């Protein structure tokens, strides 16, 4: 999550192609996703810029899906998370339905996110836990409890980053009024568009998986998964094992990328909220179980701390161009003049807007240049 993040991925792909590390044992690329379920969700079309199966959002692809589903499918991309918040702040969103997630704690510039969400006339939050964005005041806010993946009616599947789709049976009875998410979507859609209710009338989860096999051909076989451990691996053990790539020419494509400047101006430090051993917002206790550090810790190399006259446990203030936070020094092995902080605490340091996003994906840059000032 950097302004040059996509070019970074392209560079890794270039290296794999150059070394022939494609389509054979002991080779390939393994993208690590932030949460379990993200991969499968994206491949089902729960994404602003892709249709089910990862297909591009085009008029032709939308019409093909419409033919299978029996209703019009938008042929234009949706809004990314940051674009949604901006649209909400402009008053362009009447209803915001959040399936999980927490914009307030994971996006840069929390005050702007708070203002944007507060302007939406109707917010619907469905989740397995209570989050801070649910508690923001609004004209109308509806909270819908849903079952966890292990409580889903009829079981469910998850997709790993090696393309393996594995089945998990229903293990627990949902608590209270919590419903399976697929059932909730179906019931709401049928009430909003009763004339299309047949398109959302899956009697069981297995019927839904059968539809997935039709709409997303690469997932063929998912309709037969019904026992613990049942799995398929779409694309087989290896992709491009015959040396042919899914391009018009059948050849792999190298990308030309520019090497970004990583120079840190004198007197500043590069702060990142994306720690290599901690994905997303997993830290909801007072102490990080991985490092023993507190939530307000700033991880700093010992050499940098020495130059600043700081010791482990000292209190400091981090100041960026948009915000500031107080933190406690926690010594760690890091590159020179690079520091790390947790989120959501560190999000106040992150500037927002187009110049601070990856230009093609629109993903925010979770880094900021900061000054460090001793407190006390």
C-alpha positions in Angstrom: 0.0 0.0 0.0 2.3 2.6 -1.4 2.0 5.1 -4.3 4.2 2.7 -6.3 2.6 -0.5 -5.0 1.3 -1.7 -8.4 4.7 -1.1 -10.0 6.3 -3.1 -7.1 4.0 -6.1 -8.0 4.9 -5.7 -11.7 8.6 -5.8 -10.8 8.1 -9.1 -8.9 6.2 -10.5 -11.9 9.0 -9.4 -14.2 11.5 -11.2 -12.0 9.5 -14.4 -12.1 9.1 -14.3 -15.8 12.8 -13.6 -16.4 13.7 -16.6 -14.3 11.1 -18.8 -15.7 9.5 -19.3 -12.3 6.0 -20.0 -13.7 4.1 -23.2 -14.3 6.4 -25.6 -12.5 7.2 -27.0 -9.1 8.9 -24.8 -6.5 8.1 -21.7 -8.4 5.4 -19.1 -8.8 4.1 -16.0 -7.0 2.3 -16.1 -3.7 0.4 -12.9 -2.9 -0.4 -12.7 0.8 -3.9 -11.3 1.5 -4.8 -9.3 4.6 -7.7 -11.4 5.8 -9.1 -14.9 5.3 -12.0 -14.6 2.8 -10.7 -11.6 0.8 -9.4 -13.7 -2.1 -12.7 -15.6 -2.6 -14.8 -12.4 -2.1 -12.8 -10.6 -4.8 -13.2 -13.5 -7.2 -17.0 -13.5 -6.6 -17.1 -9.8 -7.7 -17.2 -8.1 -4.3 -14.9 -5.5 -5.8 -15.3 -2.1 -7.3 -13.4 -2.8 -10.4 -14.1 -6.4 -11.3 -17.0 -8.7 -12.1 -17.3 -12.3 -10.8 -14.4 -14.4 -12.0 -12.1 -11.3 -12.0 -13.5 -10.2 -15.4 -13.1 -6.6 -16.4 -16.1 -4.4 -16.0 -17.2 -3.8 -19.5 -20.6 -3.4 -21.3 -20.1 -6.8 -23.0 -19.3 -8.7 -19.8 -22.1 -7.0 -18.0 -24.6 -8.0 -20.7 -23.4 -11.6 -20.5 -24.0 -11.7 -16.8 -27.4 -10.0 -17.2 -28.3 -12.9 -19.5 -27.5 -15.4 -16.8 -29.1 -13.5 -13.9 -32.1 -12.0 -15.6 -31.6 -8.4 -14.6 -29.4 -5.5 -15.7 -25.8 -5.5 -14.5 -23.9 -2.2 -14.4 -21.2 -2.0 -17.1 -19.1 0.6 -15.3 -16.7 0.3 -12.3 -17.9 1.1 -8.9 -16.3 3.3 -6.3 -13.3 2.3 -4.2 -13.3 2.8 -0.5 -11.7 6.2 -0.6 -13.9 7.3 -3.5 -17.0 6.2 -1.5 -16.0 8.4 1.5 -15.3 11.3 -0.8 -18.7 10.9 -2.5 -20.4 10.6 0.8 -18.8 13.9 1.9 -20.1 15.6 -1.2 -23.6 14.3 -0.4 -23.7 12.0 -3.5 -24.5 8.8 -1.6 -28.0 8.2 -0.2 -27.4 4.7 1.1 -24.2 3.1 2.2 -24.3 -0.7 2.9 -21.2 -1.9 4.7 -20.6 -5.7 4.7 -17.9 -5.9 7.4 -15.0 -3.5 7.3 -14.5 -0.3 9.2 -13.6 2.8 7.2 -13.2 4.9 10.3 -10.3 2.8 11.6 -8.5 1.8 8.4 -8.6 4.8 6.1 -6.3 7.8 6.3 -7.6 11.1 7.7 -10.1 9.8 10.2 -11.8 13.2 10.7 -12.6 13.4 7.0 -13.9 9.8 7.1 -16.1 10.7 10.1 -17.6 13.7 8.3 -18.2 11.7 5.1 -20.0 8.8 6.8 -22.0 11.2 9.0 -23.6 12.8 5.8 -25.1 9.6 4.5 -28.8 9.6 5.1 -29.0 5.8 5.6 -26.1 3.6 6.7 -26.5 -0.2 6.9 -23.8 -2.1 8.8 -23.8 -5.9 8.7 -21.0 -7.6 10.7 -20.2 -10.2 13.3 -18.9 -7.7 15.8 -19.5 -4.0 16.8 -17.1 -1.5 15.2 -16.5 2.1 15.8 -18.0 3.3 12.4 -21.3 1.8 13.5 -21.4 4.2 16.4 -21.2 7.3 14.3 -24.3 9.4 14.6 -26.4 9.6 11.4 -29.9 10.3 10.2 -30.7 6.5 10.0 -28.3 3.8 11.0 -29.3 0.1 10.8 -27.2 -2.7 12.4 -27.6 -6.2 11.1 -25.9 -9.1 13.0 -24.7 -11.9 10.7 -23.3 -15.4 11.3 -19.6 -16.1 11.3 -18.1 -18.3 8.5 -18.4 -21.3 10.9 -22.1 -20.6 11.5 -23.2 -20.3 7.9 -26.3 -22.1 7.1 -25.2 -25.2 5.1 -21.5 -24.5 5.5 -19.4 -22.4 3.2 -16.1 -22.1 1.3 -13.0 -20.0 1.5 -10.3 -19.5 -1.2 -6.6 -19.5 -0.4 -4.0 -17.5 -2.3 -2.9 -20.8 -4.0 -6.4 -20.9 -5.6 -7.7 -23.7 -3.4 -11.4 -23.5 -2.6 -12.1 -25.5 0.6 -15.4 -26.3 2.2 -16.1 -25.9 5.9 -19.3 -27.4 7.4 -21.7 -25.5 9.7 -20.2 -26.0 13.1 -22.2 -23.7 15.4 -25.7 -22.4 15.7 -25.9 -18.7 14.9 -26.4 -16.5 17.9 -29.7 -14.7 18.3 -31.0 -13.1 15.1 -27.7 -13.4 13.2 -28.3 -14.7 9.7 -26.0 -16.1 7.1 -24.8 -13.3 4.9 -25.8 -14.9 1.6 -29.3 -15.4 3.0 -29.5 -11.7 4.2 -28.5 -10.4 0.8 -31.0 -12.6 -0.9 -33.9 -11.5 1.4 -33.1 -7.8 1.1 -32.7 -8.0 -2.7 -36.1 -9.8 -3.0 -37.8 -7.1 -0.9 -36.3 -4.2 -2.8 -37.0 -5.8 -6.2 -39.8 -8.3 -5.7 -40.1 -8.8 -9.4 -36.6 -10.3 -9.4 -37.0 -12.5 -6.3 -36.5 -15.7 -8.4 -33.0 -14.5 -9.2 -32.2 -14.6 -5.5 -34.2 -17.6 -4.3 -31.5 -20.1 -3.4 -33.2 -22.7 -1.1 -29.8 -23.8 0.3 -26.2 -22.8 0.3 -25.5 -25.7 -2.1 -27.9 -24.1 -4.7 -25.8 -20.9 -4.4 -22.6 -22.8 -5.0 -24.2 -24.4 -8.0 -24.9 -21.0 -9.4 -21.3 -19.9 -8.7 -20.1 -22.9 -10.9 -22.2 -21.5 -13.8 -21.4 -17.8 -13.4 -17.7 -18.3 -12.6 -16.6 -21.3 -14.8 -13.1 -21.5 -13.1 -14.9 -22.5 -9.9 -16.5 -25.6 -11.5 -16.6 -28.3 -8.9 -17.6 -26.0 -6.0 -21.1 -27.3 -6.3 -19.9 -30.8 -5.2 -18.1 -29.7 -2.0 -20.1 -30.8 1.1 -17.7 -32.4 3.6 -14.9 -31.2 5.8 -11.7 -31.1 3.7 -13.4 -31.2 0.3 -11.6 -28.8 -2.0 -10.9 -27.9 -5.5 -8.0 -25.9 -7.0 -9.1 -23.8 -9.9 -6.6 -23.8 -12.7 -5.1 -27.0 -11.5 -1.8 -27.5 -9.7 0.0 -25.0 -11.9 -1.0 -22.1 -14.1 0.6 -21.8 -17.5 2.2 -25.2 -17.2 2.3 -25.6 -20.9 4.2 -22.3 -21.4 1.2 -20.4 -22.7 -0.2 -17.4 -20.9 -3.7 -16.0 -21.0 -2.8 -13.2 -23.4 -3.7 -12.8 -27.1 -0.1 -13.8 -28.1 0.1 -16.6 -25.6 3.3 -15.0 -24.2 4.0 -13.5 -20.9 4.2 -9.7 -20.8 7.0 -7.8 -19.1 6.2 -4.3 -17.7 8.3 -1.2 -17.8 8.4 0.5 -14.4 10.2 3.5 -13.1 12.3 3.2 -10.0 10.7 5.4 -7.3 12.6 7.8 -5.2 12.9 6.6 -1.6 15.0 9.6 -0.4 13.9 10.8 3.0 14.4 14.6 3.5 16.9 15.6 6.2 15.4 15.7 9.7 12.4 13.5 8.8 11.5 9.9 9.2 9.4 7.6 7.1 6.5 6.3 9.2 4.5 3.3 8.0 1.4 1.8 9.5 1.8 -1.4 7.6 3.9 -3.8 9.7 5.3 -6.9 8.0 4.2 -9.2 10.9 0.8 -7.7 11.4 -1.9 -7.5 8.8 -4.7 -4.9 9.0 -6.4 -4.1 12.2 -5.8 -7.2 14.3 -4.6 -5.4 17.4 -7.6 -4.7 19.6 -5.9 -5.3 22.9 -3.7 -3.0 25.0 -0.7 -5.1 24.2 0.5 -6.5 20.8 0.7 -10.3 21.3 3.5 -10.5 18.7 5.9 -8.0 20.1 4.7 -7.1 23.6 4.4 -3.4 22.6 1.6 -1.1 23.6 -0.9 0.2 21.1 0.8 3.6 21.1 4.2 2.2 20.3 6.5 3.7 17.7 9.0 1.0 16.5 12.5 2.6 16.0 15.9 1.3 15.3 18.4 1.6 18.2 20.8 3.7 16.1 18.2 6.3 15.3 17.1 6.4 18.9 20.6 7.0 20.0 21.1 9.9 17.6 17.9 11.5 18.9 18.9 10.8 22.5 16.0 8.5 23.1 15.7 5.3 25.0 13.2 2.4 25.1 10.0 3.6 26.8 10.5 7.4 26.2 7.5 9.4 25.2 7.6 11.2 21.8 5.4 13.1 19.5 5.2 12.3 15.8 4.2 15.2 13.6 3.3 14.9 9.9 1.9 17.5 7.4 -1.6 16.6 8.4 -1.6 15.4 12.0 0.2 14.3 15.1 0.2 11.5 17.6 2.0 10.8 20.9 3.8 7.5 21.1 6.1 5.4 23.3 9.5 4.4 21.8 9.9 0.6 21.3 13.3 -0.4 20.0 13.4 -2.8 17.0 15.6 -3.7 14.1 14.6 -1.4 11.2 16.2 0.4 8.3 17.7 3.8 9.1 15.2 6.6 9.5 12.2 4.3 9.1 9.7 3.9 11.9 6.5 1.9 12.3 3.3 2.6 14.2 0.1 0.7 14.7 -3.2 1.6 13.1 -5.8 2.9 13.7 -3.7 5.1 16.0 -1.2 6.0 13.2 -3.9 6.9 10.6 -4.0 10.5 11.9 -0.5 10.9 10.3 -1.5 9.9 6.8 -2.3 12.5 4.2 -5.2 11.7 1.8 -6.2 12.7 -1.7 -5.1 11.6 -5.2 -1.4 12.5 -4.8 -1.2 10.1 -1.9 -2.8 7.1 -3.7 -1.5 4.5 -6.1 -2.6 6.0 -9.4 -4.1 2.9 -11.1 -5.6 1.0 -8.1 -6.5 4.1 -6.0 -5.2 2.5 -2.8 -4.0 5.0 -0.2 -0.3 5.3 0.7 0.0 4.1 4.3 3.2 6.0 4.9 4.0 9.5 5.9 7.0 11.7 6.5 7.2 12.8 10.2 9.3 14.7 12.6 10.0 13.2 16.0 9.9 15.4 19.2 10.7 14.2 22.7 8.0 14.8 25.3 8.6 15.6 28.9 
